[in-house]
Amino acid sequence: MPWFVKATLILAVILRSPSAGQDSPADPMAQARGVLAAIAANDFPKVEAQFTEPMKTALPPGRLAAMWKTLATKAGPFKRCAADARLRTIDDKNMVITACEFERATFDIQFAFDSAGRISGLAFRPAAGSPAAASTAAAYTLPPYANRSSYAEEETTIGSPDWRLPATLTVPAGDGPFPAVVLVHGSGPNDRDETLGANKPFKDLAAGLASRGIAVLRYDKRTKVHAARMAALTDVTVKQEVVDDALEAVRFLRAQSRIDQGRVFVLGHSLGAGLIPRIGAADSTVAGWIVMAGPARPLEEAITAQSRYLAMADGTITAEEQQGLDRAAALAASVHALTPEDAREVHTISGVPASYWLDLRGYDPPAAAARVKAPMLILQGERDYQVTLDEFAKWKAALGSRRDVTFHTYPALNHLFIPGTGPSLPAEYQVPGHVAEDVIRDIAAWIRSPR
């Protein structure tokens, strides 16, 4: 899903929603207290009735209850919320943050209310200074396959002058020149590590590949560093969100004396993988392309399919879940009905500008990849429910006849390329793990293979 509507099990992103042109609610603090009371009383429909349309898409009926249940499972039974709260105003939103105590941890529960007083964002985060926050911060450790003495990390910046982005260059020990890889994120306002819970897939990739003599450049995504400016754009597409900065990262690497200019590769994950053909069309001199969990279906279809998968995870679809599926179907129908005029009139669907939907509507990444004349490595976790084996099959159908394209699947791996068992669900992303060493090994061997 795009950065505007991405949500995880424990975190619902603060979503951009169109202003209704009304005055802010008189007392957002009182409204937050009322919402907290409803959640504590398990009256989730009362809370969901106050959601903006993008929130209803990100958290369909029943998902808030599941989040609350998971939080109680991790932190123990809910006890109380503090009488005082913190109020922050960002653009047209009021953010109310309240510390709430559970048996084993304290969490900050944050609501965002739009100018009409609707709930446009919700997040549960370990309170600063709490044991939960400390354990979350300390949870990540380098994977066993990382040899910390064999590489160094340097902080730098990449990007155009108007969109500078903090970055980390991981370089093997020695003089080089080394082959190098740019890492291009999946959807959402990702940091350079592609952090999700205690997991940092891009940090794993950087450490693992650098330990094998391959330099890696990773950077914070534009939608994280320049979130407010990006949200203000009415004609945004994946060019601004992803493609432009990936090209800037390639240019940065080629300017480094320790990097082999003829062996600069680009690795995309999820949305980044699906946009490899777009990046390749803009720079035909990249040495090769790595597609990790590359989507092969239109965005609106992916939203519908993922919603159905999650609704069916327990074997049944409740009435509330069916409402969520109906909303996903309505979203898809709205996208299909868009016209270029909608983009000129700044029309939005679920808070996402029409320009974004139109840019990706009908986009076929595997078919577009067939026009990229450079070697490719296509990787897929077989337990991935966000990008499925059916989509991997489309990449293979489009590119399987080419001798310069290599395919690998991994039976135990999920969307993050982290091992697990059974059907994959969002809760799995909160369990600490590492990108499988087989993935690191296969990428390194492919990069080093003779061309």
N, C-alpha and C positions, 0 to 999 in steps of 0.2 A: 504494500500500500504506500501511497506517497506520504511525504513528511507531514502534510496537513492533517491526515486522519489516522496516523499510526498510533496504536495503543498496545500495551503489554498487560500481562496479568495483574501486576502489582502497581503499574503506573499508567494512568491515562493522561496523555499529553495535553497541554493547554492548547486548545484548538482555536484557530482563526474562524470567526463567524461574522456574518454581515451585521452591521449595526442597525438596530431598529429605529434609531433616531429618537429614542425616548430618554428621559432623564434617568440617571443612575438611581437605584433603589435608595430610599432614605437611610436605611441602616443595614449595610451588608453584614455587619457583625452579628446582628440579630438574626438575619437570614441564615447565616452560617450555623448559628446555634440551633436553629430549627431543623436544618438539614442533618446536623450531627445527631440530634435527638431522634429523628426518623430512622437514621441508619442504625443507631444503638437499639432501637425498638424493632429492628428487622422490617421496617415498613419501606422496602426498597421501591415499590411502585410510586410512592409519594415523591421520592427523590427523582426517579426517572422521568416523572411528569414535568419536572422543571428543566430538563436537558434541552440544549439547543439541538437543531437537526444534526450537525456534525457529531455531537456527543452521542446522539441516539444511534448513529451509524457505528461509531467506535465502540460503544458499550450498549449492545442490544439488550432487551429485557432478560434478566437472569444473570448477566455478567457481573453487575455490581455485587449481587449477593455472593457469587462465587469468589470475587476478590476479597470480600469481607471475611468469608469463611477461611480462605487461604491465609489471610493475615492472622486470624485467631489461631490457626493451626501452628503457624510459625512463632507467634509471640505470646500465646496463651490467651485466656478469656479477657474480653474487654472489661476495664474497671471504671474509668472516668476520664473526662476531658477537662483541661484547665479552664478556669473561669475567664481568664484573660486570653486574648488572641492578638495576632499582628495583622495589620492592614497595610497593603501596598497597592498603589494605583499605577498601572502600566497601560499607556494609551487609553482605551475606553473601557478597560477592565478593572474591577476591584478584586484583589487577591486577599483572601482571608486564610491565615495559617494558624492552626490550633494544635497545641501539644496534647496528645491523647495517650493515656496510660493503659497498657495491657499488663498481664501478669508478669511477663518476662522482658518487656521492652517498652519504650516510649516512642511513638511515631508522631511526626508532624503530618496532620491531615490538611491539605490545601485545596480550597475551592477558588475557582475563578468565576465571577459573575459578569456577564456582558452588560451593555448599557441599558438593556431591558430587564435586567435582574435575573436572566436565565443562567443556568449553570453551564459554562462553556469550557470548564476544565476541572479535573479532579486528580489528586495525586496523594499517595501514601509514601512517606519517606522516613527512614530512621531519624529521630530528632538529633540535632547536632550535639555531640558530646555524650550521647547515650551509648550503652554497650552495643546496641544493634547497629548504630552508625559506625562505631569502631570496628565491629566484626565485618561489616560490609566493606569498609575501606580497606581492611587488611586481608580480605578473602582471596584476592588474586595473588597467585604465585606463578613464577615462570614455569613453563612446561618442562618435563624431564629431559626432553631432547634439546633444550637450549643450552649452549655452552657460553656462559656469560663472559668468559675470558677471551672469546674468539671474535668479539665485535665491540664496537662503541656506538653510542647513540648521541646525536647532536641535535639540539633544538634550533629551528630555523623558521622562516616564513616563506610561503609561496603565494601565487595569485597575482592578479593584475593590481595596479595601484589602488583602484577603487574597492577591491575585494580581497584584501590581504588576509591570509589564513595561517594560524600557527601550525607548525609541522614538525615531524621528527624524521631525521635521516639516520637509518641504522646501517653502519658500514662495517664490513669484515676487517679484521686486523690485517695490516699490510699496505703496500703501496698501490695495489690495483694495476691496471684498471679492472673493475669488477662489472659483471652483468648486474642489472638493477631492475626492480619492479616497482611500479606505482600501484597503490591499493586504492580502489574506487568503491565507496560505501554502498550499502543497501539503502532502503528508504528510511526516512526519519532524520531528525537533526542530529546525526551521529558525531561523536568525537572521533579522534584519529584512531582509537583502538577498537572502534565499533562496539563500545561497551554495552552489555545487556546483562543486568544483574551483576553477578560476580565474574562473568565471562567477558573476555576481551579477545575475540577472534583475530583481529588485525595485529594486536600485540604478539599473539602466538605466532602468526605467520612471519612477522618481522624477525622475531628471535630465532625461529626455526630455520628460516632461509638464510639469515645472516650467519648462523652457525655453520652453514654449508657453503659459505663463500659468495653469497648473493646479497647485494645491497637492497634495501627496501625504503621507500618513501611513503609515509602516511601523514594525513593532515586532517584537521577538524573541518567538518563540512560547512559550506557557506550558510546553510539554514540553521546551523548552531551558532556560528560566530556573528552572523548578521541577520538574526531572526526577525527583528522588527522591520528592517529595510526590505527583506524578502517578502514578509507578510503584506507590506504596503504595495507591492507590485500587482498590477491588475492584468498584466499580459505575460505572466511567468510561464515558462515551459521547462523541460528537463535540460535545455541548453544552459540556462542560468543556474539551475539547481545542481547539475552534475557535470555536463560535458565541458564547459569552459574551464573549470578548475582542473579537471583531469588533464586537459591539454597544457595548462600552465605548469602542472607538476612534471609532465614529460619534458617540457622545455627547461625547467629547473635542473632536472637530473642530467640532461645533456651538457649543461654548463659546468658540471663538477669534474675536476681533473681526475678524480679517482674512479670515475664511472666510464665504462666502455660505451661510447656514444652509439655504436652500432648494435649494442645488445641491451637496449632499453625495452622492457616489456610492460604491459598493462594488465592487471588482474582486477576484474570486477566481480562483486558479490551481489546476488539478488538484483535489485534495481540496477546497480552498477554493471552487473553482468549483462542484463538485457540491453544496456546502452552501449556495450562494446561496439556494435556496428556503427552507431552514431559517432563515437569517438574515432573509430577507424576510418570513417569517411572523411574526417577532418584532418587526419594525419596518417598518410600511407607509409610513412617511414618507420613506424614502430616495428620492432623485431618480431613480436608475436603477441598473442592475446590469450588470456586465461579466463574462462567463464566458469564461475562457481555458483551453482544454483541459478541458472539463467532462466528467467520467465519466458514463456512462449505463448501466452494468451493475453488478450486485452485486459487492462487494469480492472475495468468494471466487472469482467467475468471472473477475475481472480478474487475480487471482494465477495462476489456471490458464492463462489465455490468454497472459499475459506469459511464463510459464515455458516454454510450448510455442514461442513466437516465438523466444526466446533459444536454446532447445535446437536449433531448426531453422535457426539463423543460418548454419551452415556446410553446410546441405543434408542432414545426416544426424542421427539421434538415437542416441547410444551407449547401451550398457547402463546406464552410470552416470546419464546424462541421463534415461533412462526411469524410473529409480528416483526421481529428483527429480520427474518428472511424476506418478508414482504417488502420491508424498507430497502433491503439490498437490491431486490428485483426492480423496485421503483427507481433506485439510483441508476441502475444499468439502463433502464428504459429512457431516463432523462438524458443520459450521456449519448445514447443512440440518436436521440431527437435533436441534438445540438446542431446549430448552423454557424457558419463564420460570423454572421451578424451578432450572435450571442457573445462572442469574444469582444467585438467592438463595443458592445453595450455593457461590458463588464458583468456579464451574467455569471453566477456561481452555482455549483451543485455541491451540497454538503460543505459549503464554505470554500470550495476549491474553484478557482477561476476557470471559466470555460476554455480559456487558452490552453490550460494544462491538459484537460480532458481531450480536447480536439487534437492536440499535438500527438497524443499516444493512441487515439482511437484508430483502430485498423493497423497499428504498427505491428509488424511480424518480425521479431528479432532474428529467428533462425533464417528466414528468407533474406533479410537484410545482411546477415553475416555471410551468406554465400557470395556476396559481392566484395567482401574484404579479402584482398589478396595477400594474406600473411598467415603463417602457421597459427593454429589454435589448439588449445587444450580445454576440453569440456569436462567438468567434474560435477557429480551429482550424488547427494546423500539419498539412499533409498527410503529412509524414514521421514523425509521432508514432506510435510503437508502443505507448506506455503508455495513451494515450487515442486511439482510432482514428477514422478517417473514418466508420466504421459507427456509432460513438457520436454523432458530429456529426450524422449523418443522423437519429438519434432526436430530437435537439433540434429539428431543422428540421421533422420530422413533427409534433412536439407544439406548436411555436410559429410555424411558417411562415406561418400564415394571419393572424397579427397584424401590423398595420401599424406597431406601435411596437417591433418586434423586428427587428434588423439582423444579418445573417450575413456573415462573411468567412472564407475559407480562404486558406492561403499554401502554394504547392507546395513550396518549399525548406525549410520550417521544421520543427524537431523539437519535442519536448515542452516545451523551454525557450523556444521561439519564436526560436531562433537558427538561422541558415541553415547548410545542409550539403548533401552530395550522397550518393546511394546509400542503401541501407537504414540506418536509424538503429540504433545499438547503444550500450550504456552507455559505451564508451570515448569516444564523441563528446562526452560531457558534460565530459570532462577537457580538451578543446581550448578555449583561450580564444576567446570571441566575445561578441557583444552581441545583445540583442533587436533584431530587424529594425526599421529606421526606418519601414517601411510600417505596422507594428503601432502604433508610437507615433503616427504621423500619423492613422491611422484612429480610435484611441481619442480623441485630442484633438478631431478633427472631430466625432465623435459627441457628446462631452460639450458642445461648443459649439453644436451644432445646436439650432434652436428647437424647443420642445416644444408 
